[in-house]
Amino acid sequence: MTKAAATVAMGVLLAASGVRSNAWAQASPYKDQGEIDVATAAQNEKDLQKKLDKLKEWEQKYPDSQLKSARALMQAGALHDLAMGAYGKTSPAELLDSAQKAGQQLADNMENYFAAANKPAQMDDKAWAGAKGSYDLQTHSVLGWIAFTKKQNPQAEAEFKKVLALDPQAAQVSYWLGTVIIRQGDVKRYSEALYDIARSVTVTGAEALPAANKTAAEAYLNRAYSGYHGDTEGLDQLKAATAAGPLPAADFHVKSVTEIEEEKYKDQAAYCEAHKDVCLWRQIRTSLSGDAAYFDQVKETQIPPDAIGMFKAKIVSINDKEIVVGVDNSGGDATLKFEKAVNAKVVNVGDAIEFKGEVAAFNKDPYNLTLTIDDPKESVKGLPDNAFTGPAAAKKAAPKKTGPKAAPKKK
């Protein structure tokens, strides 16, 4: 990591603080012995947080110090090093929190720290601009990493885009950016996410993904693309398109499997006749999103009704006794809850399944409907026989209510 600005600042301060005795010379940049003491304490402190506290004390006691430019660069250097201490780490929480706070303070005051008035006399303009650029890049990188680790997805997205504006070849950042967009669960943005992930595997040179990471990213891209688009047709063209730049054009779009299916039919009625499960799912989603009271009507109801059969979906994620699937959203819009833990060694993300279940809960934004599955052998198709750990769950009594043939339309 480049630390040119901090090194210069330290050097200037060391040179200026050469007078150690109480009888400081008239040419000294210090106002008095008190400033020598507080400046020396800040200069010698090894603990970064304590160093910042001592620099703040110096600033409060001597706001007009002749060394305020060097002091500002020492503050920037300490904030930078405190923030960078969390890069690549996922714990402890205290480290991430303090690093995020330091990094944000540095980012918010970058222009002040690197104002022309703070440039050391021995540093030319090009080196000064390079030091600022290095600090900018590293600060937004670590802020993106911390937000990514803490699952603060919108913040991580914003920081990663700033990084790519400064360093378009940062393949790892492109991968992380695509991941945080997918995490946000908005299927309308999947084209953007797929572009970012494809970009991560096409970058070459010094900042390309390491071989092992690239292999894993390629596998993830194939699953995500085929899960959203229906197959891998067009994936090579997507990869080629990423040569245009680190971010997609505003009108960039990859058609989803739902869009492709809908284009086969002349009108919505014909589509719904061929995809009764999807249209029922959409009607329920629309009703729940528009009228929370409708949940009381469908709670503990088995859906879909026998006349429709089962919902078709693809597995998005697996967590203990839950499987998140995508019925009408490749990012996941249904959570299936089981009595036994799911065997993640044999149940794979991307697998196609069919299911019916009893409505238990729903989340409005992002939309997700939770269904309990009492008997997976009878209520889920597509899972292997050993999909669950432990003995098979005993079959329970039929649900209290039968599902609606269609959710009521809003008036």
N, C-alpha and C positions, 0 to 999 in steps of 0.2 A: 504494500500500500504506500502511495506517495505521501510524504509528510513534509514537503518542502517548506510550506508556509510556517508550520509549527517550529521546524528546525531553525529557520531564519529568525523567527521571533525570539526563540530561546537564546540564540547567539547574540542578538542585539542586547537583550536584557543582561546576559552574562557580562558582556563587555561594559555595559553601563553601570553595573553594580560592583565594579572592581574595588571601590573604597569600602573597607570593612570596619575601619576604626570609628570611634565616636567623633573624631575630629575630621569630618569630611571636607574635601577641598571645595573651594569656591566654584570651580568648573563642574562640579558634580551635577548630574541631571536631577538629583533628589532634592526635595524641598528642605528636609531636615532628617535627623537621625531616626525619627519615627517612621518615615517613609522607607528608609534603608531597611529597617527591621521587618516591616510588613512585606516589602517586596522580596527580601531575601527568604522569608518564610514561605512565601508563595512559590518562589523559584525552586526551593529545595524539597518541597512536599512531593512525595511519590504517589500517595493515594490520590487518584484523579478527582474524586468528589471533594475531598478536603482541599485540594489545590484550587478547585473552582470557588470554594467558600473563601479561601484566603485571597484569591484574586478579587472577589466581590468586596471583601473588606478593604483591600487596597483602593479599589475604585470609589468606595463610599467615603473613605477618609481623605483621599487625594484625587478628586475627580478631574482636576486640571493638571495632573502630573505631566512632566515633559516626556514621560515614557508611556503615555496612554496608548499610543499606537502599538508599541511592542506588547503592552499588557493585553490589548484586544486580540492580538494574534496568539498570545499564550492561552487566552480563554477559548479561542476557536480550536486550537490544538488539543486542549484538554477535553472539550466537548466531543471532538472528532474521535479521540482515542477511547473515551468512555462509551460512545455509541458503537464503535466498531468492535468493541469487546464482546458484543452479542451476535455478531454476524456468523451464521452457520450453526448457532446454538438454539435449542428449543426449550431450555430451562436453565436455572430456576426462574420462576415468574418475576422475582425481584430484580434479577439481572435484566430481563427483557423490558420491564417497566422503566428502570432507571436509564437504560440505553435509549429507549424510545423517547423519553423526555429530553435527554441530552441531544439526540439527533434532531428532534423537532425544534429545539431552541436554536441549534446551529443553522438549520434550514431557514428558519424565520428571520434570522439576522445575518445571513450570508453576505448580503450586499453591504451591510455596515462593517462587518469584519474585514471584508476585502475592498473597502473604499480606497480610492487612490491615495488618500491622505495617510493610510496605514502601510503603504508599500515601503519596505526598507530601501534606503538609498542605494545599497549595493546590488539590488535586484532589478533587472531590466523588465520592461513591460511584458514581453513575451513569457518570461518565466513566471511573472506575477499572474498573468491570465491562465497559465497552465496549472499553477497551484490552486487557483479558484476552481477551475474546471475539474480537477482531481477531487477536491473536497465536495463539490456539487454531486459528482457521480457516486462517490462512496457514501455520502450521506443519504441520498435517495435510495441507494441500493440496500443499505441496512434498515432504513425505515420500511421499505417494501418487504424485506425478509421478516422483520419483527411482526408487521401486520399480517403477513401470510401465515406465520407460525401461530399467531393468536386468533386466526380465522376472522380478522377484521377485513373482510373481502373488499368492500369499496375503497378503503384506505390503501390496501395493498395494490389494487388495480391502478389507482391514481399514481402511486409512487413508481410502479413498474413502467408505466407509460412515460414518466419523466426520465427514468433511466434510459429507455430506448430512444428517447429524443436526443440524449447525450451520447449514447453508444448503441447505434442500430444493430451491431453485430453480436450483442449479448444474447446468445442462444438460450442460456439457462433462464434468463429473465423472460424471454418470449414464452418458454414452457410454463413458467409460474403464472404469467399473465393469463394464458389460456385456461389454466386450472382454476384460478380465482373467479374468472367469468363463469365457468361451468358451475362452480360452487354456488353461485347466486341464483341458480335454478330458473333463469329466464330463457326459455327455449328460443325466443326471438333473437337472442344474442349468440346462439350456438355457432352460426357461421363465422362470427368474429373470433370465437374461441378456437374453432378448428383451424382457422388461418394462423393464429398465434402458435398453436402446437405444431402445425406443419412447418412454420417458419423455423421453429427450434431445431428441427431435424435436417433442414436444408442449408443452414449456415455452415460455412467451411472456414478454415483458417484457425487462428490462435484462439478464438472464442467459441469454436464449435463444441458441442457436447462431447464429453469423453465417450469412448466406444460403448461401455456398458450402459451409461445413461441414455445414449442414443438408441440402443436396442430396445430398452424399456419404453422410451418415448415413442418409438415407431409402433410398438405393440399397442400402446395406449391410444395412439392416433387411429390405428386401424379399427380398434373396438369402438371408439367414440364416433368415428366417421360412419362406419357401417350401422351402428345403432341409431344414428340420427338420419342418415340418408337411405338406409335399407340394404346397401351393399357397398363395395369399394369402388364402384364405377365413378370415374371423375376424380379420384384421389390424386393420381399423378398430375392432372391438370391443376389441382389445388396447390400441390407442392411447387409446381413451376410458377404459379401466380405470385408466390411469396417473394420472388426475386424483386418485385416492384418496391418493396420497402418493409420496415419492421411492423407496420400496422396496415390493416386492410382499408381500401377506399370506403367511403360512407355507404355506397350502394352495393358493396360486395355481398353476395348471398349464395348459400348452398341450399338447394331444395331439400326439405325434410321428406321422409317416407310418406308422411301424411299428405303433404302437398302433392307429391307425385301420384298418390292414389286418387286424390280428389280430382286431379286433372284428367283422369280416365273417365270421369262421369260428367254428363252434361249439366246436371243440376244437383242440388243438395239432397233432394228426395231420392234420387237414384243412388247417391253415395250412401245415404242412411239405410236404404234397403239392403245394400251389400255389406254394410258395416254397422249393424244394429248395436253392437256392444259399444263402439266408439261414440255413436250419436247419443246413446243413453248416458254414457259417462259425461259427455259435454253438457247435456241437459241438467244432470245432477249438479255438476260443477257450477253452472250458471245460476241455478236456483240457490245453492248454498252461498255463493259469493254475493248474491243480491239480497238474500233474506236469511239471516242467521236463524230465524225461528223455524225455517224449513228443516233444520237438522233434527228437531224433535220428531218430525214425521218419518224420517228415515233411520233414526238411531235404532240399533238392534234389528234392523231389517236385513234380510239376505238379498244381496244384489250380485249379478243381475238375476231377474226372475227366470224360471226354468224355460220360458218361451224363447229367451235370448241365448241361454247357455252359459258361456263364461266370457270374461274379459280377456282379451289377448294383450300381452305385455312383454317387455324385456327387463331383465334384472339389471338394476343400476348399482346397488350396493347391498352388502350383507353385514348385519351387526347383531351378534348373539342370537336372539330369538326373533329377529325381524329381517325382512327382505323388502327393500325399497325397489319398486318397479315403475316403469314408464308405460302408461296406457296411451296418453295423448300428449305426453311431454317427455322427450328423451332424457331430461334431467331428473325425472322421477316425479310422479304425482299420486302414488299410492304406497302405503306402508302395510305390509302383511305381517300380522303378529301371530306367532305360533306358541304352543306350550313347551316345545322342546327347542334346544339350541340348534341352529342351522350348521351343518357340517360344511364349512367354507372350503374344505379340500376337494369336495366333489360338486358343489354348487358354484357356478361361475358367473361373474358379471358378464352381461351380454347374452346369456341364455334366454331363449324364448319360452315363455310359460303361458298357461291359461289358468284363470282362477275365478272363484266366487267366494264371498265371505260376508260376515255380519258387520255392518257399519258401527264403528266404535267412537271415532273422533274425526275432526277435520281441522286443518289450518288454512286460513284464508289467503295469506300472502307470505311466502309462496304457497300456492294451493297444494294441499296434500290430504288425501282421504285415508284414514286408518281403518283397516278391516281385521277382525279376528278370524282366524282359521282354526276351527275345532278339529276337523278331520282332514289333514292334508292329502291323504290318499284319495279321498272322495272329492275334495274341493279344489285341488290343484293338479294340473297336468303339466308334464315336462320336467318334473324333478326326479332324480334317481331314487331308487329304493332306499339307499342309505343316506338320504338328504338330511337326516336329523340324528343327533346324538341321543343315546339312551333308548329305552323301549318305546315302541309306537304309542302315541296317545290314544286313550280309549275314546270310542265314538260317543259324543254327547247327544242329548236330545235335540230335536229340530229347533231352529231358532223361533223366537216368539212370533215374528211377523214375516210375511213374505214380501219380497221387494216390489217396488213400483214398476209398472211396465214402462213408464216414462215419467220423468219429473215434470211437475206442472209448469206450464209456461207463465212467465210474468205478464201481467195485464198492463 
